[in-house]
Amino acid sequence: MTATPQPLPELVSFLETLPEPHILCDRSYRILAANAAYRANCGAGADLIGRKCFEVSHRYPVPCDQAGESCPLARSLVSGQRERVVHLHHTSTGESYENIELSPIRGSDGEITWFIEKLEPLPGARGLAGSQGLLGRAPAFRHMLELVARVAPSDATVLLQGESGTGKELVAQAIHEASRRSARPFVAVDCSGLTETLFESELFGHERGAFTGASARKIGLVEAASGGTLFLDELGDIPLPMQVKLLRLLETGTYRRVGSTELIRADIRLISATHQPLKALVAQGRFRQDLFYRVNAFPICLPALRERPDDIPLLAEALLGRVAPERKLKLAADALACLQAYDYPGNVRELRNILERASLMCDGDTVQRRHLPEELCEPGRPPAAAAPLRRAAPDTPRELSDTELASLLRSYRGSRKALAAELGLSERTLYRRIKALS
């Protein structure tokens, strides 16, 4: 058997000059060189040389493609080209998702001899239960992260599609944090909470005297997001007349404050989200087709929780730590079995609500099956009827004070979705109000 040629010292020296973690591998997955950034990232010191890359990164005994993952080296041997994937790697700070870029290097005979692998962490995405941000290991979740990693470095307009409670704002933040705009603002706008009369003023700002009550100039959210990312949540709720104004912003890159003739150039990256099927809204005449094509440049579908049931133990552990950080609660086996058997129409948000209630019902350090809602453990049983709202609140739902809302939350036995409907609020707006109370 012909011995693998040794890499040029100049190539090894070049790797040391690179700030990102890099390794040099041969066709047999052996690490021939690793720069200082990689050694610090893996926390393995000088014993990396000669070990297999899959052993160091994944603790696998076999290559990634034999362990159910996509292997960039195996793919590159077939394609002869650079390959990119997102993998969950063991690092000095624990498991984290890394954006892997692998480039083949050919020898004098034209055959691929070595590979240079570059690692970049994907901000906001982890495989650890104790981490903040996006959590998961399931194939559907990883596929979504691969799309996030591909689109984040660009300025492409992104449309996030998924059921309510799947974490669309978290994904938008992850895209922002992995982009060149990460040091600039991330501004989220709940479109379902804006009336038609307020939309233009909130988005573009207004001049003093532009309308009754405009006592001073106000910058809009587009201007507040300058240089950064504007996230439009629940895009499908924007009224048709306002869709025209948003389309003009996207087509020309300019806008005017209400009451002004001065054109202002927008410097934003737009990310939109919706739980509604926009194509169906277009067919119904409720959403402009030209605006749909503008916002749908790079669509990403977020998987529902029922599509990644293997992530439930990981998410449950993390969410328990967030709803009761001082208690260090654990889940009993029977409770976890109940959680894994449920369909979660409200997705991760519903799982969080279930665990928050369970933490309040639990007096010890372990959440048992009896602490979970009855309908969760008995699939055929209908949910307990919600108590009628006893409001000392005004008739207009949006005038509900924080004190009144807090009182309702303590006494209301139904779901957050049902409460939002009774209050005349969108579910997203209700969750924002609840978050502001904490």
N, C-alpha and C positions, 0 to 999 in steps of 0.2 A: 504494500500500500504506500502510495506517495505521501510523504509528510506534508502537513500544511505549511506553506511558506510563512516566514515570520514577517510581521508588518514592519514597514520602514520606521526607523526611530523618529524621523521627521513627522510622520503621521501621529505617532503616540504623543510627541511633544506638542503638536497642534491641538490635540484634545484638551491638554492641560490649560490652554489659553481661553477655553470656552467657559462662560459663566454658568451655563445650564449643565445638568448632569448628562454625561455622555459615556458610552462604553463602546469598545471595539470587540466584535465577536467573529468567530469563524463559522463555517457552514454547519458545524456540529454543536452549535450553541455555546461553545466555550468562550468565556471572557478572556481576551488577550490583553486588554488595557482598560483602565477606568480612571477618569479624571477626578480631581479633588472634590468637585461638586457632587459627583456620583457617590464617592466614598462617604461623604458627609451625609448624603441623603439616605443611603442604605445602612449606615452605621456598622459596616462590616470590616472596615480597615483594609489592610493590605492582603487579607486572605481571599479577596475576590478573584484574583487571577487564577485561571485554570478551572474555576467553577462554572457550572451551567447557568445561563441567564435566568431560566425558568425556576431554578432552585433558589436563586437569590431573591428574585422579585416576587415570586408566588409561593415559595416553599413547596413546589410541586416536585414529584419524583420523575415526571415525564413532561415533554414539551406541551405548551399551552393548547395546541390543537388536539392533543390526545386527552386533555383534561376538560374538554367541552368549551374551550375558548377559541377565539380567532388569533392565530399566531402570525405576526407580521413577517417573521423571518421565513416561515414556510410559504406565505403568500408571495413574498418577494422572489423566492427561488422559482416560482411558477411564472410570475409576471415579468420578472427582470427589472422591475421598477421600484421606486420609493413607495412605501406603504405606511398608512397611518391607522392607528386603532386607539381606543380608550381602554385601559386596563386598571384593575384594582391591585395596587402594589403594596408590599410591606416596606415601610420606610422607618427612619429613625424616630418619627413622631407617631407611628402607628400606621394603620391601613388608610390609604387615600387613593383617589382616582387620578391617574396620570395620563396625559396625552402623549402617546408614543409615536415618534416619527423615525422610521428605519430606512436607511439608504444603502443600497448595495455598492460595493467597490469591486471593480474588475481587475484581474491580473493582466500580465503582459500577453497571455494567450486569449484574452477576451472573455474568459469565464469569470463568474462571480466567485470571489475568494473570501472577502470579508464583508462585514456589515457594521455601519456606525448607527448606534441607537441613541436618540435624544429623548429625554424625559422632561415634561413640563407638567406641574401639578394643575389640576382643573379646580379652580377656586369654587368653594361652596358645595362641593360634592365629596362625600366621605362614605366609607364602608364601616364606620364605627358607631355603635349605639350611643356613645356619649357625646357625639359631635353635633354641632348646629348645622343647619342647612339641609341640603338634599341627602337622603339616606336610602341605600338599597343595594342589592346585589343581583336581583332577578334579571334575566335576559332582556325583558321589555324595558326595564329601567336603564340598563347599560346601553341599549340601542338609542334611547332618547339622549343619553349623555354623549354619545358619539356625534349626534347631530348638533348638540350644544357646542361641543369642542370644535366642530368644523365651521360653524357660523360665527362664533364669538369674535375671532380676530378681525372679521370684516365689519363693514358698516351696513350690511344688508338688512332690510326690513324683515322682521320675524313675526309670524303669527303662531301663537300657542293655542292649541285646541285640546280641550279635554273637559271631562265632567267637573262639576262644582266640587271643590275640596281636594283636587289632585295636586295643588301646589304650584299653580301657574305663576304667581308672583315670585316664589322662590326660584323657579327656573329662570325667570326674567332677570332676577338679581344675579344669578350665576353667570348668565350671558354677559351682563354688564361687568361683573368682576373679572371676567376672563378677556375683556376687550381692552383696546388701547384707551378707552374712555373711563377706565375704572377709577381714576383719581378725581373725576368730575362727578356732578350730582346724578343720582338715580331718583327720578320723580315719578311716583305712581299716581294715576288718576282713575278714580272709580266712576266710569261713565254712567253707570246706572243710578248714581246718586246726584247727577247733574240735570237740572231742568233745562229745557230748550233755551229759556231766556238767560240762564246763567252760563251755559256752555261756552259761548264765544268770549265772554268776559273772563271766565276762569282760565280758559286755554290761552287766550291772546293778550289779556290785560285790558285796561281802559285808561283813558285820560280823564283828568278832572273835569267834571261837568258833562261827561258823555251821556249821562242819564241821571234821573232823579236818585239822589243818594250817593252819587260818585263825587265825594268831597275831596278826593286826592287821587293822583295818578297811582295805578296799581300795575305791577308787572304780572304777566300771565305765567302759567305753568310751563309753556314752551320756552319762555325766556329764562325761567328759573332752572330749567334743565340744560341750559346752553353749555355746549361742550360735552355733555353727558348723554344720558338715556332717558327718553320719555316713554313710560309704560302706560298704555291705555287698556285698562281692565274692563271687561264686559263691553267690548266694541260693538256688539250687535244691538246694544240698547241706545246707541246714538240716534237721535231723530233725523229723518231724511234731510231737512233743511240744513242741519249742522254737518251732515256728511259732505255736503258740497264744499263747505269751508275747510274741512279737514283735507279733502281731495286737493283743493287749491294749494294748501300748505305743502303737501307732498309733491305736487307737480312742479311748483315754482320755487320751493324752498324759502318762500318769503311769507310774511303776514303783516297785518296792521293791528295795532291796538284799537279797541272800540273808541270811536270819536277822534281818530287820528288819520291823517293822509300819508304819514311817513311809512315807507316800506322798511321792514326789519328783516334781515336775513337770519334764518333759523340754522343753528348748528347743533342738530340733535340726531341721535340714532333712535328710530321708532321700533318699539316692540309692542304688539297688541295681543290681547287674549280674549277668548270667548268660550262659553260652554254651549253656545247655540251653533247649529249647522249653518254657516254663512251662505253656502251654496243654495240651501233651501230658502233662506231669507231673500236671496237675489231672485229666485224663481217666483217668490210671492210678491216681489216689488217692494220689500221692506228694507232692502240694503242695495246700494248702488253697485252695479256690476263693475264699473271702472274703478271704484274705490276698493272693491274686493281684489282686483288684480294688483293694485298697488300694495296692499297690506299683506298679500299672500305670496310674496317673493320667496320666502323660505318657511314653509309650514313645519311645525313640530307637533306631533300628537303625544299627549301625556297619558301614560297608561293608567287605567283605573286600578284601585287597590285589589279588586278581585282578580285582576290579570297578573298580579305578582304576590300571591299568597305567601310565598316563601320569605317575603320581606316583613311579614307581620311581627314575628318575634323581635327582630331588630328594631323596627319602628316602635313597638310597644315599650321596649326597654328604654329607648331614647325619650319617648313622650312622657313616660312615668317620671323620668328625671327632670323633665321640664315643668310638669304640672305640680310636682311636689319635690323641689330640688333639695330640701333640707332633710327629707325622710329616708332616702335611699330604699324605696320600695322595690319589692320583687313580685313576680307573678307565679302563682302556684300552677302546677301542670294542668289541672282541670280548668282553670281560668284561661290559660293560653289556648287550650283545645277549643274552648268556646269562641275565643276571638278568631281563631283560624278557620272556624266553620261558618262564620258570618260573611254576608255578601258586601256589606258597606256601600249602600247607595250614596252615602255622603262622603265616601273615600277617607283619606287620611284625616281630614278635619273631623269626621264623625268618630274615628278611632280615638282621636285626642279627647273629644268630648266624653266618650265612654270611660276613658281612663281617668279623666279629671273627676267625674262623678264617683268612680270606684275608689279613688284615693280619699275622697271625703267620707265614703261609707266604711272604709277600712280603718280600724283602730290600731292594728298591729303593724308589722313590717312586711306582710305578705298579702297581696290581693288574691282573694279566693273567688271561686265561682259564684258564691252567694252575694258578692259585692257588685256583680255585673247586673245590668238590666235584665228582667225576667224574659223579655221577648228575645234577647240575644241567645240565651241558653235553651229556649224552647221555641224553635223556628216556626211552629204552627200557631203560636199564640200571638194574638194581635197586641200592639202596643197599648199601654195603659192610656185611658182617655185623658186628654189634657184638661186641666182645670180651667174654667172660664176666666178670662182676664178680668181682674178686679182693679181697674185703673182709677187712680185719682188723676188721670192724665187728660190733657186737652183732647178735643175731638180730632184735631189735625195730627196724624201720627208723627210727622217729622218735628213737631214741637215738643215731643216727649223729652223731659229733662233727664239728666244723668241720674238723679236721685230716684226718679220714678222708674227708669229703666232698671236700675240695680234692684229695686224692690220687686219688679216683675220677674227678673231672672231668678230670684230666690224662691218665688212661689210657683212659677210656671212649671208644669210637669211634662209638657210636650217637647217636641224636637225644636231645635233652633229654626229649622225651615218653617215649621208651623207658626212659631212666634213671629218670625219676620213677616209672614203673610198676614197675620192678624194685625200687625202694627202698620202694614202698608209700606214696608221697607223691602229692599232687595236683601237677599241673604248675605251678600258681600258687605253691604252697608251696615247691617246689624253686627256682623263680626268686627268691623272696624270700630263701631261704637263700644262693643264689649271690650275690645283690646285697649281702647282709650281709658276705660274705667279701671283697668288693672295697674 
